[in-house]
Amino acid sequence: MPHVFEYAVLRVIPRIERGECVNVGVLVYSAPLNFLKAAVHLDEARLRALDPTVDLAAVEAQLSSLRAVCAGGPAAGAAGTTTIGRRFRWLTAPRSTIIQAAPAHTGLTDDPERELAHLLRVLVLPPGEVARRP
């Protein structure tokens, strides 16, 4: 039986004043299935095309932190100790930082892990590329 899920695309906006972005990941959340996970793919060449001076190590560190918040627990800081619903809302809240979540959308699924892989493939990866890691 399908359950409601929400998803949001993660994007890097290396120069906020320009508003240009590269999709780098997807968040998938389903309250009924107690599921919250991020899958990321950082295309360094595409990001450097927008800003050759972007700090890739900082971007990777922030993406790692986002994945940690999804996983939850004290290692993710205060946000990691809340419910998965609150963590999803915190991750998708509007902000003026280099990594932002696009508005959330909804769907139905019986397999959120499959949806995560599908959304990463369709919304983030260059056409024909296979994800290296979720």
Secondary structure, 3 states (H helix, E strand, C coil): CCEEEEEEEEEECCCCCCCCCEEEEEEEEECCCCEEEEEECCCHHHHHHHCCCCCHHHHHHHHHHHHHHHHCCHHHCHHHHCCHHHHHHHHHCCCCCCEEECCCEEEEECCHHHHHHHHHHHHCCCCCCCCCCC
